């Protein structure tokens, strides 16, 4: 099992809908989790971090962490075409200095 | 705001050339990282450094070396560039002291080796 796994997509949602992006992780990745957005040809940009079980909201974004089931999700409400990007999930490992990244899920928001 | 800069956005080099990619951060972060990103392969860690003059191999260190003589600067060196090193190179920085610290990326360098 990969340490952090994501479905590569593309995930296609209509404008105004809720986009749900999911990520599962192994036992080695346990402390904290981060969501990055990456537009084509650009570098990843941090959008959310979550450390505790439950939900964390920031504007249209909600991160959800379930440590018992070992998954972390990102919900994007009222999806806009500008949300079309690849979303990377990352978690910290036992070595606190580095993160482990999933391969990313491509989101397409259609008009 | 964390600022991470990379020496070039685009670079074209010839096979066999020695290539230097530089990364500079202004937030006094202990940890610095070099990744490469290729379609379908995601981010792959090449090397990282947790302190001045300290370095650790990542997942794909072959063909690369690094240098960190000052805390704010982390250099990636391709000793003899090859075409399979054509890629997007991303530098990142992260504060030390805990697994909750966020990691920030520079703008990236797209390297083409002919």
Interface residues (C-beta under 8 A of the other chain):
Chain A: X31 X32 X34 X36 X41 X42 X43 X44 X45 X46 X49 X51 X88 X90 X92 X96 X97 X98 X99 X101 X102 X103 X104
Chain B: X30 X31 X33 X40 X41 X42 X43 X45 X48 X50 X58 X90 X94 X96 X98 X99 X100 X102 X103 X104 X105 X106 X107 X108 X110
